[in-house]
């Protein structure tokens, strides 16, 4: 989602703290909407003058996409690397390196084939073995290993395809396949070669991104960056990045407003928000003495004023989520969500009906995350306004982990990064990494499996989760992308893909119904990987 800020001078920013009323956040597809409805600065992407773009990176942090978790360095990755597919800000998938793909009738086997003319930045052909090696590295990556939780084996076929076999029917595997593809022999390199429009170069005076004049996608990609070279400046801290943007020539930066180290920007700029998949929620302990008070448990969702939390604590850089999926995703039903939204009167009535008036509810929170702690204090007030007493269990480190492990709390405030297909299996399967407090449940795990097999079943899954009420969704946070005004007309950042672009093709046109040839390689030795 694009957010525009129209500021006449930096002084206005200082007065407002760079907060903007809702009228200023207008998606326009490349133009700034004035109060009278006219467009200011509307400009077609074609015919733009070449940009002079300067960005930042941390020199001591790896530029390997499988190792790097820093969002400043990862901002550059969508200019250097490509995946088989790319996903836009609304979780719609488009093929990139994938030329065609096959899905078995059972939806337990996918076979992907590369575009025949796909090349790395050094001019060498992208091979299916590069994809294979990249996926093997991704299986061990903190960024991607959770995406392979349902994968049983990966093999290469005789006709040059990559077959992915799954242990359950899976309708939307493509949304997980935007993993960067690098040269097979460089998967462990600090800065492996990619097939994107730019190549990372080390010069005597520093680093830069150089435009690949022979880029294999030239002419078909709607890329908004036109710079021949992008100068990269060394980053030292969040404050230094902000100062370089405000007072120097840095043209684009990405920040995390939900971070304790976030620094406000006090200047004129264009602003986008960019989802990161980070999910904030409340979850019950099955050991809680109040867990069996079903009426109270189901009504807890009505106590949470999510919009207030988004606006007051996340500076607007989050999406209130009544259901356990991003509201930006196709899996979210606003109609269903309306049944479980903020309703303090309904919550107060449930407290009385359940005999919970003046009962003490203990909420465990990791105090090291100060934003989460502030949110916990606000939620405490929301619950107490309904008639219960809330005790915050504020711990960090091994103490926090101990209480979480032994389920010694009533509720805890959790934070995790859900996969792009919003799979809830880590909460409800008996092998799930998010099953703390006795969250695992065979019925809910079955609904998760049905949703993976058919995206239409996400409605049923979410309804079941909300009626069960052991999980209470709160919000999905976002990153902020700041850019010099007018520099990047048409920028449309998506999750982990600030410079998102598509090619002249779509999923339907790339799907083939010709069965692949038999495999010629051995399957992956390690089977199911646990989710992160």
Secondary structure as GFF3:
##gff-version 3
##sequence-region A 1 532
A	DSSP	beta_strand	2	3	.	.	.	ID=ss1
A	DSSP	alpha_helix	10	16	.	.	.	ID=ss2
A	DSSP	three_ten_helix	22	24	.	.	.	ID=ss3
A	DSSP	beta_strand	32	33	.	.	.	ID=ss4
A	DSSP	beta_strand	39	40	.	.	.	ID=ss5
A	DSSP	beta_strand	53	57	.	.	.	ID=ss6
A	DSSP	alpha_helix	71	74	.	.	.	ID=ss7
A	DSSP	alpha_helix	77	80	.	.	.	ID=ss8
A	DSSP	beta_strand	85	87	.	.	.	ID=ss9
A	DSSP	beta_strand	93	95	.	.	.	ID=ss10
A	DSSP	beta_strand	98	103	.	.	.	ID=ss11
A	DSSP	beta_strand	109	114	.	.	.	ID=ss12
A	DSSP	alpha_helix	128	139	.	.	.	ID=ss13
A	DSSP	three_ten_helix	145	148	.	.	.	ID=ss14
A	DSSP	beta_strand	151	156	.	.	.	ID=ss15
A	DSSP	beta_strand	162	166	.	.	.	ID=ss16
A	DSSP	three_ten_helix	173	176	.	.	.	ID=ss17
A	DSSP	three_ten_helix	184	186	.	.	.	ID=ss18
A	DSSP	beta_strand	198	203	.	.	.	ID=ss19
A	DSSP	beta_strand	206	211	.	.	.	ID=ss20
A	DSSP	beta_strand	229	234	.	.	.	ID=ss21
A	DSSP	alpha_helix	238	247	.	.	.	ID=ss22
A	DSSP	beta_strand	252	255	.	.	.	ID=ss23
A	DSSP	beta_strand	270	284	.	.	.	ID=ss24
A	DSSP	alpha_helix	294	299	.	.	.	ID=ss25
A	DSSP	three_ten_helix	300	303	.	.	.	ID=ss26
A	DSSP	alpha_helix	306	313	.	.	.	ID=ss27
A	DSSP	beta_strand	318	320	.	.	.	ID=ss28
A	DSSP	alpha_helix	334	337	.	.	.	ID=ss29
A	DSSP	three_ten_helix	338	340	.	.	.	ID=ss30
A	DSSP	alpha_helix	344	353	.	.	.	ID=ss31
A	DSSP	beta_strand	360	366	.	.	.	ID=ss32
A	DSSP	alpha_helix	370	385	.	.	.	ID=ss33
A	DSSP	beta_strand	389	395	.	.	.	ID=ss34
A	DSSP	alpha_helix	397	405	.	.	.	ID=ss35
A	DSSP	beta_strand	411	417	.	.	.	ID=ss36
A	DSSP	alpha_helix	425	428	.	.	.	ID=ss37
A	DSSP	alpha_helix	442	453	.	.	.	ID=ss38
A	DSSP	three_ten_helix	455	457	.	.	.	ID=ss39
A	DSSP	alpha_helix	458	468	.	.	.	ID=ss40
A	DSSP	beta_strand	471	483	.	.	.	ID=ss41
A	DSSP	alpha_helix	507	510	.	.	.	ID=ss42
A	DSSP	beta_strand	511	512	.	.	.	ID=ss43
###
